[in-house]
Amino acid sequence: MIEFSQIPEWVMLGLPVVIVLVWMKTVRSKRHSASESHFSSEYFKGLNYLLNDEQGKALDIFVKLVEADWETIDTHFALGKIFRKNGEIDKAIKIHQGLMSRPSLPEKYRSSVLLELGYDYLGAGWFDRAEGLFKEVLNHDPKSETALQNLIIIYQQEKDWYKAIAAAECLYQENPNKIGLMISQYYCELADIARAKGDLSQLERDAKKALYYDSTSVRASILLADMAMSAGEFKKAKHLLEQIEQQDTEFIPVVMNKIVECHHRLNEAESLLEYLDALEKRQDSLPLLESHAKVLERYKGRDAAIDYVMVKLKKNPTLQGMGQLLSYSDTDNTTEATMIMHGLLTAIDAIQQDQATYQCKQCGFKSNTLYWLCPSCQHWGSVKPYLCEPSC
């Protein structure tokens, strides 16, 4: 007799699902009560083999049952999913390969079995095999969203961006916003590759295609702006960077140093100060204090920068503001007060270093590195600057 504690976890999790499916099958057609009774008896016999960890005997029974009535195939899919969910990919593969090998497999179920087997291979990391199966599904149903979506997953994993674009374009008309964002990111990946190779013409073509599919692509604008700055085209770069405010306001602090550099190279000190004043009025929640203070110190002097920081601190006391103000203390002075202020500045810097710079809006993942594809939830463009600044 089996001890309760000896029953595999996947069986405990999956047994209710299987029992419900069997019950649905049993009550679906009472006109064939003898046949249904035999089905239920055999199925529970198969489940008993599973409980005794005799998968081979159980699979033999399940395959025979499905050949007798292909409408029970959902039950086999449920078993396969249970195996797959619990990491027993080999057992899921056996179930689905067994179904595929049956000459009597009805055509209407063929794509479903191919998909399930494709999921198995995908879970096992056998991308080539999975790709072949999903392509076979497309031969039967060229508009299969499920097959296309899984091909996209494979091509992303393999970083085959051209194939990812081709697959995604098949879904573009159905969901242009979501799919357009993905295609845009794929072109940005290609632009990054072109930049690494020094192929600036290809970089520009790919970045512009990225903007075609997603006009709000901050990544594409940064790529084009960096290319323009490298070529000494600071006016063009400034325009690209300042338009990011319309694309995604949260990224303005990320590119602020580049904007300042462009204005500086163009000898536009007054224009820069006017831009920063206007920007702060439009976007008063953005953490621009440090950038603005440094610009004021550079062009108007230290006292102007200190006055600006003091005004900002009175309105909104933050660690960034405190740190900026303390940075103006005379660190060469060895008086006790100066040493204390220097210690405070060091402590504030340490606290700010511990604060995440970026956060995924989809899953909450935090990092000090900007990822265009969230490494946690695998969403494109969901990682944004983390603007929640600690207050004093």
C-alpha positions in Angstrom: 0.0 0.0 0.0 1.3 3.5 -0.9 2.1 5.9 1.9 0.6 9.3 1.4 4.0 10.9 1.8 5.3 8.7 -1.0 2.9 10.1 -3.7 4.8 12.3 -6.1 4.1 16.0 -5.8 3.1 16.3 -9.5 0.5 13.6 -9.0 -1.0 15.4 -6.0 -1.1 18.6 -8.0 -2.4 17.1 -11.2 -4.8 14.4 -10.0 -7.7 16.8 -9.4 -7.3 18.1 -13.0 -7.4 14.6 -14.4 -10.3 13.5 -12.3 -12.4 16.5 -13.5 -11.5 15.8 -17.1 -12.5 12.2 -16.7 -15.7 13.2 -15.0 -16.5 15.6 -17.9 -15.9 12.8 -20.4 -18.1 10.4 -18.4 -21.1 12.6 -18.1 -20.8 14.0 -21.6 -22.7 11.2 -23.2 -24.8 8.9 -21.1 -26.1 7.1 -24.1 -23.0 4.9 -24.2 -22.9 4.1 -20.5 -21.0 0.7 -20.9 -18.3 2.3 -23.1 -18.0 5.3 -20.7 -17.7 2.9 -17.7 -14.9 1.0 -19.4 -13.2 4.3 -20.2 -13.4 5.5 -16.6 -12.2 2.1 -15.3 -9.2 2.0 -17.6 -8.3 5.6 -17.0 -8.3 5.1 -13.2 -6.2 2.0 -13.8 -3.7 4.2 -15.6 -3.8 6.7 -12.7 -3.1 3.9 -10.3 0.0 3.0 -12.3 1.1 6.7 -12.1 0.6 6.6 -8.3 2.9 3.5 -8.2 5.4 5.4 -10.4 4.9 2.9 -13.3 4.8 5.5 -16.1 5.4 3.0 -18.9 2.3 1.0 -18.1 0.3 4.1 -17.5 1.2 5.6 -20.9 0.3 2.4 -22.7 -3.2 2.6 -21.2 -3.6 6.3 -22.0 -2.5 5.8 -25.7 -4.9 2.9 -26.2 -7.7 4.9 -24.6 -7.2 8.0 -26.8 -7.1 5.8 -29.9 -10.5 4.4 -28.9 -11.9 8.0 -28.4 -9.8 10.9 -29.6 -12.2 13.3 -27.7 -10.2 12.3 -24.6 -7.1 14.0 -25.9 -7.5 17.0 -23.6 -6.9 14.7 -20.7 -3.6 13.6 -22.2 -2.7 17.3 -22.8 -3.5 17.9 -19.1 -1.1 15.1 -18.0 1.6 16.4 -20.3 1.3 19.9 -18.8 1.5 18.5 -15.3 4.7 16.7 -16.2 6.1 19.7 -17.9 5.3 22.1 -15.1 7.1 19.8 -12.6 10.2 19.5 -14.8 9.6 16.0 -16.0 9.9 17.0 -19.6 10.9 13.5 -20.7 7.5 12.1 -19.6 5.6 14.9 -21.3 7.6 14.2 -24.5 6.7 10.5 -24.3 3.0 11.3 -24.1 3.0 13.7 -27.0 5.3 11.7 -29.2 3.0 8.7 -28.5 0.1 10.7 -29.8 2.0 12.0 -32.9 3.0 8.4 -33.8 -0.5 7.1 -34.0 -1.7 6.8 -37.6 -5.2 7.3 -36.4 -4.5 10.8 -35.1 -7.3 13.0 -36.5 -6.1 16.0 -38.6 -8.0 18.4 -36.4 -5.9 17.5 -33.4 -2.6 17.4 -35.3 -1.6 21.1 -34.7 -2.5 20.9 -31.0 -0.3 17.9 -30.5 2.5 19.6 -32.4 2.2 22.7 -30.2 2.3 20.6 -27.0 5.4 18.7 -28.2 6.9 22.0 -29.2 6.4 23.3 -25.7 8.1 20.2 -24.4 11.2 20.8 -26.6 11.2 24.5 -25.7 11.1 23.6 -22.0 14.0 21.2 -22.5 16.0 23.9 -24.4 15.9 22.1 -27.7 15.2 25.1 -29.7 16.0 23.6 -33.2 13.4 20.8 -32.6 10.8 23.2 -31.2 11.3 25.6 -34.1 10.7 22.8 -36.6 7.4 21.8 -34.9 6.1 25.4 -34.7 6.9 25.9 -38.3 5.0 22.7 -39.1 2.0 24.1 -37.3 2.3 27.2 -39.5 2.2 24.9 -42.6 -1.3 23.7 -41.4 -2.3 27.1 -40.1 -0.3 30.1 -41.4 -2.0 32.5 -39.0 -1.4 30.5 -35.8 -0.6 33.2 -33.2 0.6 30.6 -30.7 3.1 29.1 -33.1 4.4 32.6 -34.2 4.7 33.8 -30.6 6.7 30.7 -29.7 9.0 31.2 -32.7 9.6 34.7 -31.5 10.6 33.4 -28.1 13.1 31.0 -29.7 14.6 33.7 -32.0 14.9 36.1 -29.0 16.7 33.5 -27.0 19.0 32.8 -30.0 19.4 36.6 -30.7 18.4 35.9 -34.3 16.8 39.3 -34.7 16.1 39.1 -38.5 14.0 35.9 -37.9 12.4 37.5 -34.9 11.3 40.5 -37.0 9.9 38.3 -39.8 7.8 36.3 -37.3 6.6 39.4 -35.4 5.6 41.1 -38.6 3.1 38.3 -39.2 1.4 39.4 -36.0 1.8 43.2 -36.5 -1.6 43.9 -38.0 -3.4 42.2 -35.2 -1.7 44.2 -32.4 0.4 47.0 -33.9 1.2 48.7 -30.6 2.5 45.7 -28.7 4.2 44.0 -31.7 5.5 47.3 -33.0 7.3 47.9 -29.7 8.9 44.5 -30.0 10.0 44.9 -33.6 11.4 48.3 -32.8 13.5 46.8 -30.1 14.8 44.1 -32.5 15.9 46.8 -34.9 17.6 48.6 -32.0 19.5 45.3 -31.3 20.6 45.2 -34.9 21.6 48.9 -34.6 23.8 48.1 -31.6 25.4 45.3 -33.6 26.1 47.7 -36.5 27.6 50.3 -34.1 29.9 47.7 -32.6 31.1 46.9 -36.2 31.5 50.6 -37.0 28.8 50.4 -39.7 27.2 53.8 -39.2 25.1 53.6 -42.3 23.5 50.4 -41.1 23.1 51.7 -37.6 21.2 54.7 -38.9 18.9 52.6 -41.1 18.1 50.2 -38.3 17.5 53.0 -35.7 15.2 54.8 -38.1 13.2 51.5 -38.7 12.9 51.2 -35.0 11.3 54.6 -34.9 9.0 53.7 -37.7 7.6 50.8 -35.7 7.6 52.7 -32.4 7.8 56.5 -32.6 8.3 56.7 -28.8 11.5 54.6 -28.9 13.9 56.3 -26.5 16.5 53.7 -27.3 16.4 54.5 -31.0 16.7 58.3 -30.3 19.7 57.7 -28.1 21.4 55.6 -30.7 20.9 58.3 -33.3 21.9 61.0 -30.9 25.1 59.2 -29.9 26.0 58.7 -33.6 25.4 62.4 -34.3 27.5 63.5 -31.3 30.4 61.2 -32.5 30.2 62.9 -35.9 30.2 66.4 -34.3 26.6 67.1 -35.3 25.6 68.5 -31.9 22.6 70.5 -33.2 21.1 67.3 -34.6 21.9 65.4 -31.4 20.4 68.1 -29.2 17.1 67.9 -31.2 17.0 64.1 -30.9 17.7 64.1 -27.2 15.3 66.9 -26.3 12.4 65.2 -28.2 12.8 62.3 -25.6 10.6 64.5 -23.4 7.7 63.7 -25.7 8.6 60.1 -26.1 9.0 59.1 -22.5 9.5 61.9 -19.9 11.0 59.6 -17.3 14.2 59.2 -19.4 15.1 62.9 -19.5 17.4 62.6 -16.4 19.1 59.7 -18.1 20.1 61.8 -21.1 20.5 65.1 -19.4 24.3 65.0 -19.4 24.2 64.5 -23.1 21.8 67.4 -23.6 24.1 69.7 -21.5 27.1 68.6 -23.5 25.4 69.4 -26.8 24.5 72.9 -25.6 28.0 73.4 -24.3 29.6 72.4 -27.7 27.2 74.8 -29.5 28.1 77.6 -27.1 24.5 78.0 -26.0 24.8 78.8 -22.3 21.8 81.0 -22.1 19.7 78.7 -24.2 20.6 75.8 -21.9 19.6 77.7 -18.8 16.3 78.7 -20.4 15.7 75.1 -21.4 16.3 73.8 -17.9 14.1 76.5 -16.3 11.3 75.7 -18.7 11.8 71.9 -18.3 11.5 72.1 -14.5 8.3 74.0 -14.8 6.9 71.4 -17.2 8.2 68.4 -15.3 8.6 69.4 -11.7 8.7 65.8 -10.5 11.9 64.9 -12.4 15.1 64.7 -10.4 17.0 67.4 -12.3 18.4 69.3 -9.3 22.0 68.0 -9.6 22.2 68.7 -13.4 20.7 72.2 -13.1 23.0 73.1 -10.2 26.1 72.0 -12.1 25.1 74.1 -15.1 24.5 77.1 -12.9 27.8 76.7 -11.2 29.5 76.4 -14.6 28.0 79.5 -16.2 26.7 81.7 -13.3 29.1 80.8 -10.5 29.1 78.8 -7.2 26.8 81.3 -5.3 24.1 81.0 -8.0 24.2 77.2 -7.7 24.0 77.3 -3.9 21.1 79.7 -3.9 19.3 77.5 -6.4 19.8 74.4 -4.3 18.7 76.2 -1.1 15.4 77.2 -2.7 14.8 73.7 -4.0 15.5 72.2 -0.6 13.0 74.4 1.2 10.3 73.3 -1.2 11.3 69.6 -1.3 13.9 68.3 1.1 15.7 65.3 -0.6 18.9 63.4 0.0 20.0 64.4 -3.5 19.6 68.1 -2.6 21.3 67.7 0.7 24.2 65.9 -1.0 24.5 68.6 -3.6 24.5 71.4 -1.0 27.1 69.6 1.1 29.3 69.2 -2.0 29.9 72.9 -2.0 31.6 72.7 1.5 35.3 73.4 1.6 36.7 69.9 1.7 40.3 71.3 2.0 39.4 72.9 5.4 40.2 70.6 8.3 38.0 72.3 10.9 35.7 70.0 12.8 32.6 71.4 11.2 33.9 70.8 7.7 34.9 67.2 8.6 31.4 66.5 9.9 29.9 67.9 6.7 32.3 65.7 4.7 31.2 62.7 6.7 27.5 63.5 6.0 28.2 63.9 2.3 29.9 60.5 2.3 27.0 58.9 4.1 24.4 60.4 1.7 26.4 59.2 -1.3 26.4 55.7 0.2 22.7 55.8 0.7 22.1 57.0 -2.8 24.4 54.3 -4.2 22.1 51.7 -2.5 19.1 53.1 -4.2 18.1 51.3 -7.4 18.4 53.4 -10.5 15.9 51.5 -12.7 12.8 49.5 -12.0 10.6 47.3 -14.2 7.1 48.6 -14.4 5.8 45.1 -15.2 7.3 42.9 -12.4 9.1 45.3 -10.0 12.6 44.1 -10.8 15.2 46.7 -9.7 18.7 47.4 -11.0 21.4 49.9 -11.3 21.8 48.9 -15.0 19.4 49.9 -17.7 18.0 46.8 -19.4 15.9 47.2 -22.6 14.6 43.6 -22.0 13.7 42.9 -18.4 15.9 40.0 -17.3 13.2 39.0 -14.8 9.9 39.0 -16.7 11.2 39.2 -20.3 9.2 42.3 -21.2 10.6 44.8 -23.7 10.8 48.4 -22.7 9.3 47.9 -19.2 12.5 48.9 -17.3 12.3 52.6 -16.5 14.3 55.1 -14.4 13.4 54.8 -10.8 12.3 58.3 -9.9 11.2 57.6 -6.3 13.9 59.8 -4.5 14.3 59.4 -0.8 13.3 62.4 1.2 15.1 63.8 4.2 
